[in-house]
């Protein structure tokens, strides 16, 4: 299974007809995380006119929620959610905070403003492919450290431990475990011990 999502949080801001729009983006692994993020955004802007949002809080894209937060129906939350769906994102929440500037935008203008601000927030985000990754623990004698470092130059190394032996924890896609293990043994002439660790979704480069 594979899905795209943001990593961490991001922010974008724009002003349209004197109204200030602030986009807050966050990775959320559940509806509870989405609600906690939205609560935090609201607490940052207690005087905001509206805090609209859209989120998809699961890996399959089934858990979708949105809110216009007092804006005309269909002009804010749904457009924000539409941006998430158009980019095929999962486990992602976007909140758009509005400070009204005194000039009404009309339904069409407001829809474009909210969708555009959400898109700006996502453009400022780091988006990666979440796939099932497997941690591998490589143990080598110190005589093989330099070779091991060359092997791992382009790999995702989560941890390095230099004690009785040199140990490196890497994460690879589940489908690449056998290929990587074979390449490691070949590169190090068999002088490496490889143990399999945890398996979980990890944000790999797309």
BELPE-V868413 format. One record per backbone hydrogen bond with DSSP energy under -1.0 kcal/mol. NH is the residue of the N-H (numbers start at 1). CO is the residue of the C=O. Records with the same first field share a line. If there is no record, write none. Layout:
NH: CO / CO
//
This chain:
3: 130
5: 128
7: 126
10: 25
12: 23
14: 21
16: 19
19: 16
20: 99
21: 14
22: 97
23: 12
24: 95
25: 10
26: 93
27: 8
28: 91
34: 30
35: 31
36: 32
37: 33
38: 34
39: 35
40: 36
41: 37
42: 38
43: 39
44: 40
48: 45
49: 98
50: 98
52: 96
53: 67
54: 94
55: 65
56: 92
57: 63
64: 62
65: 55
67: 53
71: 68
75: 72
80: 76
81: 77
82: 78
83: 79
84: 80
85: 81
86: 82
87: 83
88: 85
89: 84
90: 4
91: 58
92: 56
93: 26
94: 54
95: 24
96: 52
97: 22
98: 50
99: 20
110: 106
111: 107
112: 108
113: 109
114: 110
115: 111
116: 112
117: 113
118: 114
119: 115
120: 116
121: 117
122: 118
123: 119
124: 120
128: 5
129: 204
130: 3
131: 202
133: 200
134: 172
135: 198
136: 170
137: 195
138: 168
139: 193
140: 166
144: 141
145: 142
148: 144
149: 145
150: 146
151: 147
152: 148
153: 150
155: 152
158: 169
159: 169
161: 167
163: 165
166: 140
167: 161
168: 138
169: 159
170: 136
171: 156
172: 134
174: 132
176: 173
177: 174
180: 176
181: 177
182: 178
183: 179
184: 180
185: 181
186: 182
187: 183
188: 184
189: 186
190: 185
191: 188
192: 190
193: 139
195: 137
197: 135
200: 133
202: 131
204: 129 / 202
//
